[in-house]
Amino acid sequence: MLRVLFIILAVVSIALAIVLGRPLLYLLALVLLISAGFMLTLNMRRRHRDVPETFMQAPEQPEEDLSALGILDIKPVEVASSGASEKDSAQTVPTEETPAASPPASTTKAPRDNQPEDRVPEAVVTPVVGKARTKTPRPRVMVSEASTPSHADVLIPCLRSLRASVDAYTVCLLRQQDVPLRYNVEVMVSQNSYARSGGNYTAKEPMLSGHRALVPVVYPRVGPNGFPKSKLGYYHEPINIRQVAMVPVLPKKHENLFLLVVDTMNDDGLEAASVRVLLEQYARLVSTILDTEAEGGLADLDAVPSVKPRREIIADEMERAREDSHPLSLALVFLNQGEALTGDGSTDVTKLEDRFSNRLKNVAVDARVERFGELTYGIFYHGAYDGLARWASGIQDAFPQEDDLLSGGVSVGVVVMNERHQAADELRSDATAALQKAFQSGECIIVE
């Protein structure tokens, strides 16, 4: 109790020293704490000396009663002389203490089971310790997600098997959108929890360009003097990837380019010819699955109505314009701040696109308006070339920068169909280039 009192007095002294500003009270508090510690030390030593030291004695092992085991006499085994035969050395002579029921000694060698128990030597058992073996842990998949239920049921098992076949770190299927350049994560299978489980991300330059479909491209080095690590946007954080392989996938029933991407943390493995063949075969399988899904061949788990590909829509408009000898212009319109409006999740993309398309239909009178991508719409204009500039400017003016519902304005890129546009992809490519220039400059761009 005394040391507790000292501690309380020390606390009171410190409090008074702070309030009254007396330095001597700090010294008094220190003396009280030292005294309390000294008393505590003495008390602990006293208790330690009072504890008696006891030792546990091992219990005495009881002597075994040999008579209870049937052993009446123990005699040392005499070593046979070198001149004695093996048969004579095997014979035994019973002693007087042998029970009367025991059989007489035989002149032949007794079987092992009939020998007296005192003659049977104990076998020495040596434990056999095997060599320790370590089991290699199986790689654990941390992310396994898909953008739609049908992709989850069909493409996730496909990409899982590809990852296991090539010992990859991540395998994903990305869908590329050109304006603005972004990649949607359709399917993701990865051993790293920082891999994106869905959604999309923007990019400054394409991950892969100028390569044919279904032809694997392998980058044996990632980082300095190799594939830029910044292009691996399907990770939330930079990952120490060593090699990357990509296969362009362009299904017939889809407008967008898909990329089958495989990466690894090993220094080699993706450059082998067998791996390239495997990547090509898996890319063909993914392309077939996507086309089958677009045709309704897979289970309609999403209940999403089928949409006519934009390539076919452009081809139909081009054919109709040439048959009727009418001019045709394709305008691509993109909502500039659409991604910012939907980035925090407060605005529904579907509702935002409905407002966007309704305003476009009200402004572009007697023109066909079709969705060409997320927050991107295409407008087919059959009017004369003389009024094209005024018509395109009217669309851009209909979306002012300061707008309550659709703020940020729009970018408008227009291409005029002429003799060099023989296919739908050629017309759309020029329209996409015009839209990119419009997005960068902020002006309406018309390409003849």
Kinemage of the C-alpha trace (Angstrom):
@kinemage 1
@onewidth
@group {chain A} dominant
@subgroup {mainchain}
@vectorlist {calphas} color= white
{ca met a 1} P 0.000 0.000 0.000
{ca leu a 2} L 2.880 2.340 0.723
{ca arg a 3} L 4.295 2.165 -2.778
{ca val a 4} L 0.828 2.824 -4.212
{ca leu a 5} L 0.644 5.926 -2.013
{ca phe a 6} L 4.059 7.039 -3.285
{ca ile a 7} L 2.884 6.676 -6.887
{ca ile a 8} L -0.259 8.719 -6.189
{ca leu a 9} L 1.800 11.437 -4.493
{ca ala a 10} L 4.160 11.511 -7.475
{ca val a 11} L 1.261 12.047 -9.852
{ca val a 12} L -0.113 14.837 -7.626
{ca ser a 13} L 3.328 16.476 -7.472
{ca ile a 14} L 3.632 16.466 -11.254
{ca ala a 15} L 0.165 17.992 -11.581
{ca leu a 16} L 1.005 20.732 -9.046
{ca ala a 17} L 4.301 21.399 -10.775
{ca ile a 18} L 2.484 21.975 -14.058
{ca val a 19} L -0.182 24.221 -12.465
{ca leu a 20} L 2.029 26.196 -10.057
{ca gly a 21} L 5.179 26.207 -12.165
{ca arg a 22} L 7.416 24.881 -9.335
{ca pro a 23} L 10.362 22.837 -10.716
{ca leu a 24} L 11.134 21.373 -7.268
{ca leu a 25} L 7.894 19.441 -7.363
{ca tyr a 26} L 9.228 17.493 -10.415
{ca leu a 27} L 12.234 16.458 -8.266
{ca leu a 28} L 9.918 15.377 -5.455
{ca ala a 29} L 7.868 13.291 -7.884
{ca leu a 30} L 11.046 11.598 -9.158
{ca val a 31} L 12.142 10.711 -5.605
{ca leu a 32} L 8.711 9.255 -4.843
{ca leu a 33} L 8.763 7.092 -8.017
{ca ile a 34} L 12.284 5.807 -7.241
{ca ser a 35} L 11.195 4.922 -3.697
{ca ala a 36} L 8.141 3.057 -5.005
{ca gly a 37} L 10.302 1.116 -7.431
{ca phe a 38} L 12.823 0.241 -4.708
{ca met a 39} L 10.055 -1.054 -2.418
{ca leu a 40} L 8.609 -3.121 -5.261
{ca thr a 41} L 12.017 -4.706 -5.895
{ca leu a 42} L 12.468 -5.615 -2.230
{ca asn a 43} L 9.008 -7.140 -2.064
{ca met a 44} L 9.642 -9.324 -5.127
{ca arg a 45} L 12.955 -10.586 -3.757
{ca arg a 46} L 11.328 -11.449 -0.419
{ca arg a 47} L 8.617 -13.457 -2.147
{ca his a 48} L 11.172 -15.290 -4.231
{ca arg a 49} L 13.122 -16.400 -1.148
{ca asp a 50} L 9.974 -17.671 0.567
{ca val a 51} L 9.167 -20.123 -2.248
{ca pro a 52} L 10.607 -23.574 -1.327
{ca glu a 53} L 12.524 -25.377 -3.963
{ca thr a 54} L 11.047 -28.787 -4.747
{ca phe a 55} L 12.422 -31.380 -7.064
{ca met a 56} L 10.424 -34.064 -8.769
{ca gln a 57} L 11.960 -37.472 -8.442
{ca ala a 58} L 11.545 -39.977 -11.167
{ca pro a 59} L 9.366 -42.894 -10.097
{ca glu a 60} L 11.220 -46.123 -9.488
{ca gln a 61} L 10.751 -48.671 -12.213
{ca pro a 62} L 9.299 -51.874 -10.759
{ca glu a 63} L 11.354 -54.977 -11.336
{ca glu a 64} L 9.707 -57.415 -13.651
{ca asp a 65} L 8.789 -60.787 -12.196
{ca leu a 66} L 10.463 -63.269 -14.527
{ca ser a 67} L 8.454 -66.162 -13.113
{ca ala a 68} L 5.301 -64.436 -14.271
{ca leu a 69} L 6.718 -64.559 -17.793
{ca gly a 70} L 7.442 -68.287 -17.540
{ca ile a 71} L 11.204 -67.905 -17.191
{ca leu a 72} L 12.632 -70.066 -14.366
{ca asp a 73} L 16.304 -69.834 -15.059
{ca ile a 74} L 18.627 -67.722 -17.182
{ca lys a 75} L 21.932 -69.187 -18.262
{ca pro a 76} L 24.469 -67.575 -20.550
{ca val a 77} L 24.742 -69.083 -23.970
{ca glu a 78} L 28.026 -70.929 -24.305
{ca val a 79} L 29.981 -70.159 -27.394
{ca ala a 80} L 30.528 -73.334 -29.379
{ca ser a 81} L 34.119 -74.386 -29.967
{ca ser a 82} L 35.538 -74.141 -33.423
{ca gly a 83} L 35.820 -77.910 -33.683
{ca ala a 84} L 32.193 -78.625 -32.780
{ca ser a 85} L 29.773 -79.304 -35.559
{ca glu a 86} L 26.817 -77.037 -36.311
{ca lys a 87} L 24.416 -79.785 -35.235
{ca asp a 88} L 26.009 -80.249 -31.813
{ca ser a 89} L 26.094 -76.538 -31.114
{ca ala a 90} L 22.352 -76.301 -31.798
{ca gln a 91} L 21.458 -78.984 -29.128
{ca thr a 92} L 20.416 -77.818 -25.650
{ca val a 93} L 20.247 -79.687 -22.285
{ca pro a 94} L 17.402 -78.851 -19.936
{ca thr a 95} L 18.251 -77.950 -16.358
{ca glu a 96} L 16.769 -79.423 -13.204
{ca glu a 97} L 14.442 -76.475 -12.835
{ca thr a 98} L 12.736 -77.299 -16.121
{ca pro a 99} L 9.056 -78.163 -15.542
{ca ala a 100} L 8.070 -81.858 -15.824
{ca ala a 101} L 5.618 -81.021 -18.604
{ca ser a 102} L 8.441 -79.846 -20.813
{ca pro a 103} L 9.375 -82.244 -23.611
{ca pro a 104} L 12.716 -84.020 -23.386
{ca ala a 105} L 15.629 -82.672 -25.273
{ca ser a 106} L 15.747 -83.873 -28.803
{ca thr a 107} L 18.811 -84.988 -30.618
{ca thr a 108} L 17.677 -82.952 -33.645
{ca lys a 109} L 17.607 -79.219 -34.054
{ca ala a 110} L 14.485 -77.833 -32.374
{ca pro a 111} L 12.188 -75.573 -34.293
{ca arg a 112} L 12.406 -71.844 -33.524
{ca asp a 113} L 8.961 -71.754 -31.890
{ca asn a 114} L 9.888 -74.626 -29.460
{ca gln a 115} L 13.046 -72.991 -28.130
{ca pro a 116} L 12.894 -71.730 -24.542
{ca glu a 117} L 12.040 -68.033 -24.189
{ca asp a 118} L 15.384 -67.338 -22.526
{ca arg a 119} L 17.145 -68.502 -25.693
{ca val a 120} L 15.308 -66.084 -28.040
{ca pro a 121} L 17.387 -62.955 -28.616
{ca glu a 122} L 15.511 -59.695 -28.765
{ca ala a 123} L 15.360 -58.112 -32.160
{ca val a 124} L 16.764 -54.605 -32.409
{ca val a 125} L 14.322 -52.367 -34.263
{ca thr a 126} L 15.932 -49.446 -36.047
{ca pro a 127} L 13.483 -46.742 -37.091
{ca val a 128} L 13.632 -45.867 -40.757
{ca val a 129} L 13.274 -42.152 -41.430
{ca gly a 130} L 12.321 -41.269 -44.990
{ca lys a 131} L 13.495 -38.221 -46.867
{ca ala a 132} L 11.338 -35.149 -46.254
{ca arg a 133} L 9.437 -34.019 -49.314
{ca thr a 134} L 7.959 -30.587 -49.863
{ca lys a 135} L 4.740 -30.159 -51.816
{ca thr a 136} L 4.747 -27.351 -54.331
{ca pro a 137} L 1.781 -25.064 -53.625
{ca arg a 138} L -0.722 -24.660 -56.421
{ca pro a 139} L -0.999 -21.151 -57.836
{ca arg a 140} L -4.038 -19.396 -56.450
{ca val a 141} L -6.291 -17.394 -58.774
{ca met a 142} L -7.225 -14.162 -56.984
{ca val a 143} L -9.425 -12.561 -59.674
{ca ser a 144} L -11.853 -14.477 -61.881
{ca glu a 145} L -14.539 -12.141 -63.218
{ca ala a 146} L -16.456 -11.475 -66.434
{ca ser a 147} L -18.578 -8.590 -67.675
{ca thr a 148} L -21.642 -10.767 -68.438
{ca pro a 149} L -23.025 -14.043 -67.057
{ca ser a 150} L -22.593 -15.764 -70.424
{ca his a 151} L -18.907 -14.785 -70.494
{ca ala a 152} L -18.548 -16.046 -66.944
{ca asp a 153} L -20.000 -19.452 -67.826
{ca val a 154} L -18.073 -19.961 -71.064
{ca leu a 155} L -14.998 -17.736 -71.291
{ca ile a 156} L -13.737 -17.905 -67.704
{ca pro a 157} L -13.131 -21.697 -67.890
{ca cys a 158} L -11.503 -21.156 -71.293
{ca leu a 159} L -9.080 -18.516 -70.001
{ca arg a 160} L -8.399 -20.522 -66.852
{ca ser a 161} L -7.242 -23.469 -68.911
{ca leu a 162} L -5.058 -21.172 -71.051
{ca arg a 163} L -3.448 -19.704 -67.933
{ca ala a 164} L -2.635 -23.164 -66.606
{ca ser a 165} L -1.356 -24.361 -69.994
{ca val a 166} L 1.258 -21.617 -70.438
{ca asp a 167} L 1.924 -20.994 -66.712
{ca ala a 168} L 0.765 -17.397 -67.082
{ca tyr a 169} L 0.267 -14.850 -64.318
{ca thr a 170} L -2.725 -13.097 -65.873
{ca val a 171} L -4.948 -13.869 -68.870
{ca cys a 172} L -7.593 -11.350 -69.898
{ca leu a 173} L -9.841 -10.425 -72.799
{ca leu a 174} L -10.009 -6.691 -73.531
{ca arg a 175} L -12.373 -4.849 -75.861
{ca gln a 176} L -10.906 -1.751 -77.504
{ca gln a 177} L -12.884 1.426 -78.134
{ca asp a 178} L -11.253 3.973 -80.387
{ca val a 179} L -12.757 7.337 -79.402
{ca pro a 180} L -11.659 8.078 -76.834
{ca leu a 181} L -9.157 5.258 -76.653
{ca arg a 182} L -10.159 2.952 -73.830
{ca tyr a 183} L -10.245 -0.748 -73.000
{ca asn a 184} L -13.143 -2.621 -71.435
{ca val a 185} L -12.233 -5.638 -69.325
{ca glu a 186} L -14.511 -8.377 -70.635
{ca val a 187} L -12.938 -11.360 -68.835
{ca met a 188} L -10.143 -11.396 -66.243
{ca val a 189} L -8.319 -14.375 -64.710
{ca ser a 190} L -5.313 -13.402 -62.589
{ca gln a 191} L -3.205 -14.498 -59.644
{ca asn a 192} L -2.856 -10.875 -58.533
{ca ser a 193} L -5.564 -9.090 -56.561
{ca tyr a 194} L -4.623 -5.766 -58.194
{ca ala a 195} L -5.965 -6.953 -61.556
{ca arg a 196} L -9.136 -5.170 -62.638
{ca ser a 197} L -12.207 -7.337 -62.158
{ca gly a 198} L -14.213 -5.306 -64.669
{ca gly a 199} L -14.950 -1.818 -65.917
{ca asn a 200} L -12.725 0.107 -68.305
{ca tyr a 201} L -9.649 2.307 -68.372
{ca thr a 202} L -8.364 4.952 -70.777
{ca ala a 203} L -5.067 4.784 -72.644
{ca lys a 204} L -2.872 7.307 -74.430
{ca glu a 205} L -1.861 4.914 -77.191
{ca pro a 206} L -3.058 1.485 -78.361
{ca met a 207} L -1.605 -1.595 -76.737
{ca leu a 208} L -1.233 -3.201 -80.152
{ca ser a 209} L -1.532 -1.700 -83.633
{ca gly a 210} L -0.710 -2.700 -87.181
{ca his a 211} L -0.988 -6.452 -86.646
{ca arg a 212} L -3.195 -9.047 -88.266
{ca ala a 213} L -5.977 -10.825 -86.458
{ca leu a 214} L -5.215 -14.141 -84.736
{ca val a 215} L -1.434 -13.613 -85.077
{ca pro a 216} L 0.269 -13.742 -81.635
{ca val a 217} L 2.723 -10.963 -80.793
{ca val a 218} L 5.191 -11.681 -77.980
{ca tyr a 219} L 7.155 -9.019 -76.115
{ca pro a 220} L 10.058 -10.843 -74.405
{ca arg a 221} L 10.899 -7.870 -72.204
{ca val a 222} L 8.696 -5.492 -70.207
{ca gly a 223} L 10.109 -2.237 -68.900
{ca pro a 224} L 13.080 -0.210 -70.133
{ca asn a 225} L 13.976 -1.011 -73.760
{ca gly a 226} L 10.903 -3.232 -73.997
{ca phe a 227} L 7.128 -3.136 -73.780
{ca pro a 228} L 6.089 -0.065 -71.708
{ca lys a 229} L 4.803 -1.121 -68.321
{ca ser a 230} L 2.424 1.854 -68.338
{ca lys a 231} L 0.372 0.147 -71.054
{ca leu a 232} L -0.635 -2.627 -68.652
{ca gly a 233} L -3.650 -0.645 -67.543
{ca tyr a 234} L -5.589 -3.736 -66.554
{ca tyr a 235} L -3.682 -3.608 -63.233
{ca his a 236} L -4.570 -1.016 -60.591
{ca glu a 237} L -0.915 -0.852 -59.503
{ca pro a 238} L 2.398 -1.439 -61.344
{ca ile a 239} L 3.239 -5.159 -61.325
{ca asn a 240} L 6.633 -6.756 -61.956
{ca ile a 241} L 5.660 -8.400 -65.245
{ca arg a 242} L 8.528 -9.845 -67.332
{ca gln a 243} L 6.838 -10.900 -70.605
{ca val a 244} L 3.597 -10.081 -72.431
{ca ala a 245} L 1.863 -11.775 -75.369
{ca met a 246} L -1.170 -10.466 -77.263
{ca val a 247} L -3.434 -11.854 -79.953
{ca pro a 248} L -5.793 -9.528 -81.889
{ca val a 249} L -9.298 -10.988 -82.092
{ca leu a 250} L -11.759 -9.478 -84.578
{ca pro a 251} L -15.039 -11.427 -84.555
{ca lys a 252} L -17.228 -11.126 -87.629
{ca lys a 253} L -20.307 -10.190 -85.623
{ca his a 254} L -18.615 -7.434 -83.602
{ca glu a 255} L -17.366 -4.002 -84.575
{ca asn a 256} L -14.750 -3.601 -81.858
{ca leu a 257} L -11.300 -5.101 -81.721
{ca phe a 258} L -10.671 -7.604 -78.917
{ca leu a 259} L -7.256 -8.393 -77.449
{ca leu a 260} L -6.398 -11.677 -75.788
{ca val a 261} L -3.575 -10.687 -73.416
{ca val a 262} L -1.281 -13.081 -71.533
{ca asp a 263} L 1.521 -12.027 -69.193
{ca thr a 264} L 3.972 -13.801 -66.913
{ca met a 265} L 6.472 -12.992 -64.167
{ca asn a 266} L 8.952 -15.513 -65.571
{ca asp a 267} L 11.869 -14.451 -67.749
{ca asp a 268} L 10.909 -16.900 -70.488
{ca gly a 269} L 8.104 -19.208 -71.510
{ca leu a 270} L 5.985 -17.173 -73.916
{ca glu a 271} L 8.511 -17.206 -76.782
{ca ala a 272} L 8.271 -20.928 -77.501
{ca ala a 273} L 6.736 -21.934 -80.814
{ca ser a 274} L 4.325 -24.298 -79.073
{ca val a 275} L 3.032 -21.443 -76.919
{ca arg a 276} L 2.429 -19.274 -79.989
{ca val a 277} L 0.416 -22.063 -81.609
{ca leu a 278} L -1.575 -22.493 -78.405
{ca leu a 279} L -2.326 -18.765 -78.199
{ca glu a 280} L -3.540 -18.724 -81.789
{ca gln a 281} L -5.851 -21.686 -81.206
{ca tyr a 282} L -7.323 -20.123 -78.070
{ca ala a 283} L -7.830 -16.828 -79.927
{ca arg a 284} L -9.788 -18.677 -82.635
{ca leu a 285} L -11.886 -20.322 -79.966
{ca val a 286} L -12.625 -16.965 -78.288
{ca ser a 287} L -13.575 -15.450 -81.659
{ca thr a 288} L -15.972 -18.324 -82.341
{ca ile a 289} L -17.539 -17.972 -78.896
{ca leu a 290} L -18.090 -14.231 -79.356
{ca asp a 291} L -19.684 -14.760 -82.774
{ca thr a 292} L -21.869 -17.548 -81.434
{ca glu a 293} L -23.008 -15.315 -78.604
{ca ala a 294} L -23.828 -12.477 -81.022
{ca glu a 295} L -25.942 -14.866 -83.098
{ca gly a 296} L -27.843 -16.025 -80.030
{ca gly a 297} L -26.237 -19.447 -79.962
{ca leu a 298} L -25.273 -19.167 -76.294
{ca ala a 299} L -27.716 -19.082 -73.435
{ca asp a 300} L -29.313 -15.632 -73.259
{ca leu a 301} L -28.505 -15.018 -69.620
{ca asp a 302} L -28.384 -11.252 -69.960
{ca ala a 303} L -31.713 -10.876 -71.796
{ca val a 304} L -30.057 -8.213 -73.962
{ca pro a 305} L -31.627 -7.745 -77.411
{ca ser a 306} L -29.301 -8.324 -80.338
{ca val a 307} L -27.936 -5.168 -81.996
{ca lys a 308} L -27.096 -4.976 -85.676
{ca pro a 309} L -23.349 -4.474 -86.170
{ca arg a 310} L -22.334 -0.936 -87.138
{ca arg a 311} L -20.402 -2.278 -90.113
{ca glu a 312} L -23.628 -3.574 -91.615
{ca ile a 313} L -25.465 -0.341 -90.820
{ca ile a 314} L -22.790 1.735 -92.615
{ca ala a 315} L -22.785 -0.670 -95.584
{ca asp a 316} L -26.578 -0.400 -95.896
{ca glu a 317} L -26.475 3.405 -95.875
{ca met a 318} L -23.652 3.497 -98.432
{ca glu a 319} L -25.517 1.128 -100.740
{ca arg a 320} L -28.766 3.111 -100.445
{ca ala a 321} L -26.980 6.407 -101.133
{ca arg a 322} L -25.300 5.053 -104.268
{ca glu a 323} L -28.490 3.447 -105.563
{ca asp a 324} L -30.436 6.714 -105.107
{ca ser a 325} L -27.489 8.880 -106.240
{ca his a 326} L -27.678 10.848 -103.014
{ca pro a 327} L -24.726 12.295 -101.097
{ca leu a 328} L -23.846 10.696 -97.797
{ca ser a 329} L -21.931 12.043 -94.814
{ca leu a 330} L -21.192 10.181 -91.605
{ca ala a 331} L -20.842 12.251 -88.435
{ca leu a 332} L -19.506 10.772 -85.190
{ca val a 333} L -20.534 12.680 -82.059
{ca phe a 334} L -18.928 12.076 -78.673
{ca leu a 335} L -20.004 13.505 -75.301
{ca asn a 336} L -16.803 15.069 -73.969
{ca gln a 337} L -17.497 14.911 -70.233
{ca gly a 338} L -19.454 11.671 -70.335
{ca glu a 339} L -16.809 9.686 -68.512
{ca ala a 340} L -16.551 12.338 -65.792
{ca leu a 341} L -20.332 12.393 -65.394
{ca thr a 342} L -20.483 8.625 -64.887
{ca gly a 343} L -17.122 8.114 -63.207
{ca asp a 344} L -18.355 8.453 -59.609
{ca gly a 345} L -21.303 6.116 -60.225
{ca ser a 346} L -23.921 8.753 -59.366
{ca thr a 347} L -25.218 8.911 -62.962
{ca asp a 348} L -26.600 5.909 -64.797
{ca val a 349} L -24.898 5.440 -68.182
{ca thr a 350} L -28.095 4.182 -69.795
{ca lys a 351} L -30.117 7.202 -68.711
{ca leu a 352} L -27.319 9.531 -69.788
{ca glu a 353} L -27.188 7.932 -73.239
{ca asp a 354} L -30.968 8.183 -73.556
{ca arg a 355} L -30.844 11.929 -72.952
{ca phe a 356} L -27.893 12.227 -75.334
{ca ser a 357} L -29.549 10.309 -78.187
{ca asn a 358} L -32.914 12.065 -77.748
{ca arg a 359} L -31.302 15.476 -78.107
{ca leu a 360} L -29.350 14.319 -81.167
{ca lys a 361} L -32.542 13.066 -82.806
{ca asn a 362} L -34.257 16.391 -82.140
{ca val a 363} L -31.367 18.371 -83.629
{ca ala a 364} L -30.462 16.111 -86.581
{ca val a 365} L -33.829 16.187 -88.319
{ca asp a 366} L -34.403 13.607 -91.089
{ca ala a 367} L -31.129 11.853 -90.247
{ca arg a 368} L -30.499 8.373 -88.957
{ca val a 369} L -28.960 8.263 -85.454
{ca glu a 370} L -27.273 5.036 -84.305
{ca arg a 371} L -25.226 4.158 -81.241
{ca phe a 372} L -21.575 3.569 -82.192
{ca gly a 373} L -20.147 3.016 -78.715
{ca glu a 374} L -20.467 4.179 -75.147
{ca leu a 375} L -21.507 7.864 -75.251
{ca thr a 376} L -20.680 7.912 -78.984
{ca tyr a 377} L -23.315 8.162 -81.723
{ca gly a 378} L -23.196 8.133 -85.502
{ca ile a 379} L -25.470 10.289 -87.667
{ca phe a 380} L -26.033 9.619 -91.395
{ca tyr a 381} L -26.670 12.866 -93.285
{ca his a 382} L -27.989 12.684 -96.865
{ca gly a 383} L -28.157 16.436 -97.467
{ca ala a 384} L -26.131 18.464 -99.961
{ca tyr a 385} L -22.530 19.272 -99.285
{ca asp a 386} L -23.228 23.033 -99.289
{ca gly a 387} L -25.233 22.811 -96.084
{ca leu a 388} L -23.022 20.230 -94.363
{ca ala a 389} L -20.922 22.735 -92.391
{ca arg a 390} L -24.008 24.559 -91.093
{ca trp a 391} L -25.668 21.251 -90.195
{ca ala a 392} L -22.604 19.959 -88.276
{ca ser a 393} L -22.167 23.290 -86.454
{ca gly a 394} L -25.812 23.151 -85.412
{ca ile a 395} L -25.238 19.786 -83.752
{ca gln a 396} L -22.231 21.106 -81.843
{ca asp a 397} L -24.092 24.286 -80.793
{ca ala a 398} L -26.961 22.195 -79.414
{ca phe a 399} L -24.635 20.999 -76.619
{ca pro a 400} L -23.206 24.074 -74.868
{ca gln a 401} L -20.342 23.784 -72.413
{ca glu a 402} L -22.539 24.882 -69.535
{ca asp a 403} L -25.458 22.501 -69.524
{ca asp a 404} L -27.469 21.190 -66.599
{ca leu a 405} L -27.798 17.641 -67.949
{ca leu a 406} L -25.056 17.205 -70.575
{ca ser a 407} L -22.242 19.549 -69.564
{ca gly a 408} L -18.897 19.774 -71.351
{ca gly a 409} L -20.145 19.961 -74.921
{ca val a 410} L -19.563 17.437 -77.712
{ca ser a 411} L -16.927 16.642 -80.316
{ca val a 412} L -18.135 16.298 -83.924
{ca gly a 413} L -16.135 14.616 -86.701
{ca val a 414} L -17.664 14.308 -90.198
{ca val a 415} L -16.534 12.450 -93.319
{ca val a 416} L -18.040 12.848 -96.788
{ca met a 417} L -18.395 9.619 -98.767
{ca asn a 418} L -16.604 9.623 -102.134
{ca glu a 419} L -15.114 7.152 -104.616
{ca arg a 420} L -12.255 6.036 -102.334
{ca his a 421} L -14.714 4.652 -99.791
{ca gln a 422} L -15.429 1.200 -101.188
{ca ala a 423} L -16.079 -0.576 -97.863
{ca ala a 424} L -17.794 0.351 -94.616
{ca asp a 425} L -14.574 0.137 -92.602
{ca glu a 426} L -12.919 2.759 -94.816
{ca leu a 427} L -15.717 5.277 -94.253
{ca arg a 428} L -15.796 4.628 -90.537
{ca ser a 429} L -12.010 4.884 -90.254
{ca asp a 430} L -12.032 8.385 -91.774
{ca ala a 431} L -14.901 9.409 -89.510
{ca thr a 432} L -12.994 8.140 -86.475
{ca ala a 433} L -9.892 10.116 -87.486
{ca ala a 434} L -11.998 13.263 -87.878
{ca leu a 435} L -13.537 12.728 -84.439
{ca gln a 436} L -10.118 12.325 -82.854
{ca lys a 437} L -8.971 15.649 -84.343
{ca ala a 438} L -12.189 17.288 -83.179
{ca phe a 439} L -11.692 15.947 -79.656
{ca gln a 440} L -8.132 17.304 -79.521
{ca ser a 441} L -8.864 20.716 -81.100
{ca gly a 442} L -12.353 21.381 -79.751
{ca glu a 443} L -13.600 22.330 -83.234
{ca cys a 444} L -15.947 20.623 -85.673
{ca ile a 445} L -13.825 18.713 -88.249
{ca ile a 446} L -15.085 17.787 -91.731
{ca val a 447} L -13.032 15.447 -93.944
{ca glu a 448} L -13.837 15.341 -97.644
